[in-house]
Amino acid sequence: MKGAIPVRRAVERMRAYNPPLEGRTDKLRLDFNENPIGCSPAVRRALAKLSAASISAYPEQETVRRKVARHFGVRPEELLLTNGTDEALSLVVNTFVESGDRVLLVEPTYAMYRFYSELAGARLAAPRYDAEMCFPWNNVLAALRAGPRVFFLPNPNSPTGNLLSTRELRRILNAAKRTIVVIDEAYFEFSGVTVIPWIRRYKNLIVTRTFSKTAGLAGLRLGCIFVHREMAATMRKAQSPYPVNAAALVAAEAAMRDRGFIARTIREVRGSRREFARGLARLGVRCFPSAGNFVLVHFGGRAKQIVAALARKRILVRDRSSDFGGEGYVRITLGTLAQTRRLLRELEQLL
């Protein structure tokens, strides 16, 4: 069109990402892997004490960053705080990926890996999980031999739920001599597998974490990057000066202090995961093993009907069929045992 404002080709080629933005607050939200249990009461008390002066000033993060570093057992110079994991992923791409560079990821997975890579004009290598949700080792190792710039690797992965062991992760890092490996540990608390201590051994390793899951702070957006101090200094150059807001900093301090709440949340979710798997087995419905706070379920041809019927009961789950090129796949977040039992009762009636 004559006079049209030019748009970057990378943006024109991208597919839009359209998460639900409204109408979810009064429902049982089991669709986006938030924490249905909520945050610690200590967080709400801390936020209520947030002063007008703190709100009107640019946030000071250094004190909290040191406390977060101590909480996770790293040095402050090995940690960057970010505006959620999304900003962490964006920062990785902005720092290391040039237009035309190759980025590796295994799909289906978190959509933002592809989003930020495509936005930067990167070329994607994207081998896929098979029908049994097995990791495509041969394709991944072959892709690593070609030396992609970045490999985004969530552990556990969503929506499949599968978890790689530390032995398997070491195999990947040893094969990735020319590649930055980003291991996204968003669901670490439910899996118990972490490689944060490895950042001093592998300069090409970046680990990300979030306060959105067990801490229940998704609405405040707070994430972490753990990386070798030399790489951290480089990444800090590419980061905005005030990435984390004052409310998120206050909430993080309170969340870290309430270790009991975190421990109870982990126990509750793991118990829900076991009970939900048993309930689905009784109903003759297949689910895949998961190390996260969610389960991938295969309802077959009934999936869309079940998702819609649950929504009418004010229970939201997420149809992920389009990610697998076939119908029937639904990802369901897990919260309290009471919430899980309510969900199972509704599924029993529907099935």
VOGU-3710 file (C-alpha; in Angstrom, 3 decimals, decimal comma):
1> mkgaipvrra> 0,000/0,000/0,000  1,322/3,424/-0,977  2,596/5,408/1,985  2,518/2,392/4,327  4,999/2,478/7,189  7,623/-0,242/6,654  7,744/-3,067/9,191  10,731/-5,303/9,864  10,544/-8,467/7,779  11,108/-10,569/10,898
11> vermraynpp> 7,941/-9,105/12,461  5,900/-9,555/9,282  6,825/-13,244/9,177  5,987/-13,912/12,857  2,838/-15,612/14,029  0,951/-13,618/16,653  0,885/-15,020/20,198  -2,548/-14,477/21,726  -2,890/-15,594/25,350  -6,227/-14,963/27,106
21> legrtdklrl> -6,077/-11,552/28,736  -9,472/-11,058/30,388  -12,238/-12,913/32,204  -10,141/-15,407/34,192  -9,899/-13,951/37,705  -13,033/-15,542/39,199  -12,449/-19,020/37,755  -10,313/-22,011/38,668  -7,367/-21,233/36,376  -5,676/-24,485/35,422
31> dfnenpigcs> -4,757/-23,344/31,919  -1,516/-21,319/32,152  0,604/-23,014/34,836  0,150/-20,195/37,302  -0,070/-21,081/40,990  -3,775/-21,776/41,762  -2,883/-21,785/45,468  -1,835/-18,126/45,363  1,013/-16,338/47,098  2,109/-16,343/50,738
41> pavrralakl> 0,067/-14,159/53,116  3,436/-12,621/54,034  3,674/-11,250/50,491  0,321/-9,500/50,755  1,263/-8,000/54,118  4,562/-6,743/52,708  2,849/-5,187/49,685  0,332/-3,447/51,954  3,255/-1,720/53,685  4,788/-0,451/50,443
51> saasisaype> 5,265/3,283/50,993  4,226/6,104/48,700  7,874/7,151/48,484  8,864/3,696/47,248  6,127/3,733/44,624  7,002/7,184/43,321  10,759/6,538/43,049  12,685/4,410/40,594  13,261/1,007/42,250  16,536/0,159/43,980
61> qetvrrkvar> 17,244/-3,530/43,502  20,782/-4,079/44,798  19,855/-5,055/48,381  17,198/-7,487/47,191  19,492/-8,877/44,501  22,045/-9,770/47,179  19,355/-11,502/49,240  18,118/-13,417/46,195  21,700/-14,484/45,429  22,150/-15,741/48,999
71> hfgvrpeell> 18,781/-17,547/48,785  19,865/-19,451/45,672  23,444/-20,031/46,780  25,242/-17,882/44,188  27,342/-14,717/44,267  25,553/-11,431/43,470  27,747/-10,934/40,395  26,386/-14,242/39,000  22,749/-13,092/39,169  20,550/-10,747/37,145
81> ltngtdeals> 16,980/-9,953/38,178  14,542/-9,658/35,288  10,964/-8,652/34,566  9,807/-12,274/34,590  11,448/-15,103/32,676  10,226/-13,513/29,446  12,601/-10,590/29,883  15,371/-13,052/30,720  14,837/-14,834/27,399  14,638/-11,534/25,542
91> lvvntfvesg> 17,882/-10,413/27,177  19,660/-13,597/26,070  18,589/-13,013/22,472  19,386/-9,287/22,554  22,864/-9,977/23,916  23,960/-12,930/21,817  21,824/-13,435/18,692  22,407/-11,610/15,421  19,931/-11,655/12,544  20,509/-14,852/10,587
101> drvllvepty> 22,050/-16,775/13,505  20,648/-20,230/14,174  18,735/-20,942/17,390  17,881/-24,470/18,546  14,789/-25,513/20,509  12,760/-28,722/20,857  9,036/-28,376/20,257  6,355/-28,349/21,508  7,691/-26,048/24,195  7,295/-22,582/25,696
111> amyrfysela> 6,226/-20,264/22,883  8,460/-17,355/23,918  11,648/-19,164/22,851  10,440/-19,053/19,265  8,885/-15,592/19,696  12,060/-13,761/20,726  14,240/-15,729/18,307  12,009/-14,905/15,350  11,788/-11,277/16,450  15,595/-11,088/16,235
121> garlaapryd> 15,539/-12,566/12,728  17,150/-15,840/13,806  16,856/-19,068/11,842  15,265/-21,852/13,881  16,196/-25,509/14,145  13,269/-27,172/15,928  13,292/-30,982/16,221  10,179/-32,354/17,887  9,182/-34,708/20,675  7,674/-37,920/19,347
131> aemcfpwnnv> 4,242/-39,341/20,140  5,576/-40,822/23,392  7,037/-37,421/24,376  10,584/-38,747/24,116  13,427/-36,260/23,725  14,821/-36,369/20,140  18,442/-37,036/21,085  19,803/-37,826/17,628  18,335/-34,691/16,059  19,447/-32,458/18,942
141> laalragprv> 23,032/-33,735/18,950  23,218/-33,375/15,167  21,932/-29,798/15,436  24,500/-28,999/18,141  27,324/-30,200/15,907  26,352/-27,393/13,509  27,032/-24,853/16,293  23,782/-22,899/16,772  24,162/-19,620/18,660  21,682/-20,509/21,447
151> fflpnpnspt> 19,869/-23,652/22,590  16,739/-22,993/24,682  16,111/-26,045/26,874  13,430/-25,998/29,589  13,805/-28,656/32,271  11,117/-29,858/32,911  9,577/-29,016/29,545  6,080/-27,652/29,113  3,681/-28,902/27,832  5,196/-32,408/27,683
161> gnllstrelr> 6,300/-32,556/31,331  9,430/-34,605/30,672  12,618/-34,100/32,683  16,250/-34,609/31,688  18,651/-35,928/34,335  21,870/-34,155/35,293  23,773/-36,862/33,396  21,772/-36,073/30,258  22,228/-32,329/30,732  25,993/-32,810/31,055
171> rilnaakrti> 25,918/-34,732/27,782  24,247/-31,758/26,090  26,680/-29,224/27,534  29,653/-31,316/26,484  28,245/-31,405/22,955  27,525/-27,663/22,891  31,049/-26,285/22,731  30,047/-23,426/20,413  26,527/-22,854/21,731  25,017/-20,937/24,643
181> vvideayfef> 22,733/-23,375/26,479  19,817/-21,741/28,309  18,296/-24,176/30,805  14,960/-22,807/31,936  14,204/-24,160/35,425  10,785/-22,517/35,827  9,410/-25,727/37,398  12,511/-26,681/39,385  10,741/-26,832/42,753  8,503/-29,649/41,488
191> sgvtvipwir> 11,303/-31,620/39,820  14,260/-31,131/42,176  16,812/-31,121/39,317  19,007/-28,036/38,979  22,298/-27,110/37,329  22,769/-23,669/38,888  26,049/-24,785/40,571  27,448/-25,559/37,100  27,579/-21,908/35,976  31,148/-21,593/37,294
201> ryknlivtrt> 32,252/-24,621/35,263  30,448/-23,861/31,987  30,764/-20,296/30,718  28,235/-21,085/27,978  25,535/-22,092/30,503  22,674/-19,768/31,455  20,038/-20,888/33,975  16,715/-19,070/34,392  14,247/-19,247/37,276  10,953/-17,556/38,062
211> fsktaglagl> 8,960/-16,427/41,098  5,714/-17,092/39,181  5,226/-20,771/40,066  5,766/-21,842/43,682  5,969/-18,273/45,010  2,772/-17,319/43,155  4,047/-13,942/41,913  3,123/-14,238/38,218  1,204/-10,959/38,372  4,291/-9,054/39,548
221> rlgcifvhre> 6,752/-10,462/36,974  10,043/-11,463/38,571  12,642/-13,785/37,118  16,341/-14,587/37,546  19,314/-15,277/35,319  22,194/-17,303/36,777  25,358/-17,186/34,702  29,160/-17,036/34,949  30,169/-13,614/36,270  31,949/-12,636/33,041
231> maatmrkaqs> 28,853/-13,397/30,981  26,671/-11,627/33,561  28,684/-8,430/33,139  28,180/-8,608/29,380  24,443/-9,230/29,691  24,044/-6,374/32,157  25,207/-3,980/29,428  22,205/-5,002/27,319  19,635/-4,718/30,139  17,532/-1,682/30,964
241> pypvnaaalv> 18,542/0,046/34,237  15,231/-0,613/36,044  13,992/-4,014/34,895  12,169/-4,978/38,118  9,444/-2,897/39,777  9,333/-1,945/43,465  6,355/-4,161/44,281  8,071/-7,241/42,821  11,203/-6,567/44,886  9,210/-6,244/48,114
251> aaeaamrdrg> 7,211/-9,379/47,290  10,343/-11,392/46,521  11,850/-10,617/49,942  8,666/-11,726/51,693  8,302/-14,854/49,560  11,868/-15,962/50,272  11,380/-15,517/54,022  8,274/-17,715/54,087  9,986/-21,003/53,327  7,138/-22,887/55,003
261> fiartirevr> 4,642/-21,645/52,415  6,920/-22,743/49,578  7,418/-26,190/51,135  3,652/-26,644/51,655  2,934/-25,579/48,071  5,426/-28,110/46,694  3,975/-30,925/48,837  0,424/-30,009/47,818  1,184/-29,882/44,100  3,156/-33,127/44,126
271> gsrrefargl> 0,303/-34,807/45,999  -2,177/-33,434/43,457  -0,019/-34,722/40,610  -0,062/-38,254/42,026  -3,791/-38,202/42,779  -4,686/-36,752/39,393  -2,678/-39,423/37,549  -4,408/-42,150/39,573  -7,815/-40,598/38,904  -7,202/-40,410/35,167
281> arlgvrcfps> -6,058/-44,055/35,153  -9,346/-45,074/36,780  -11,189/-43,194/34,042  -9,159/-44,888/31,329  -7,582/-41,594/30,196  -3,929/-41,411/29,249  -1,605/-38,832/30,782  2,141/-38,427/30,320  4,608/-38,445/33,246  5,298/-34,901/34,420
291> agnfvlvhfg> 7,913/-33,289/36,654  6,121/-29,919/36,682  2,988/-28,464/38,262  0,927/-29,643/35,294  0,033/-32,807/33,390  -0,413/-33,360/29,656  -3,547/-35,425/29,085  -4,745/-37,108/25,896  -8,562/-37,055/25,658  -8,661/-37,999/21,972
301> grakqivaal> -11,633/-36,786/19,968  -13,446/-35,620/23,109  -10,860/-32,990/24,005  -12,572/-29,847/22,685  -15,893/-30,928/24,160  -14,278/-31,551/27,557  -12,409/-28,215/27,551  -15,641/-26,351/26,722  -17,692/-28,265/29,299  -15,157/-27,563/32,046
311> arkrilvrdr> -15,164/-23,880/31,103  -18,928/-23,834/31,652  -18,162/-25,185/35,131  -15,730/-22,269/35,580  -12,666/-24,518/35,327  -10,132/-23,449/32,718  -7,751/-25,949/31,095  -5,700/-25,481/27,930  -6,195/-27,314/24,661  -2,698/-27,871/23,245
321> ssdfggegyv> -3,761/-30,053/20,308  -2,474/-27,584/17,716  1,045/-27,962/19,157  1,037/-31,665/18,324  -0,537/-31,585/14,879  -3,463/-33,693/16,022  -6,440/-33,497/18,306  -6,857/-34,551/21,881  -3,977/-33,008/23,879  -4,887/-30,894/26,916
331> ritlgtlaqt> -2,485/-29,459/29,488  -3,875/-29,125/33,001  -2,227/-27,170/35,841  -2,324/-28,672/39,336  -3,004/-26,844/42,594  -4,426/-28,026/45,908  -5,758/-31,506/46,486  -9,227/-29,991/46,907  -8,976/-28,309/43,506  -7,741/-31,524/41,911
341> rrllreleql> -10,572/-33,559/43,441  -13,098/-31,033/42,172  -11,615/-31,367/38,681  -11,711/-35,179/38,850  -15,374/-35,128/39,917  -16,248/-32,987/36,915  -14,268/-35,237/34,576  -16,013/-38,333/35,957  -19,386/-36,794/35,084  -18,218/-35,763/31,602
351> l> -16,610/-39,109/30,779
//
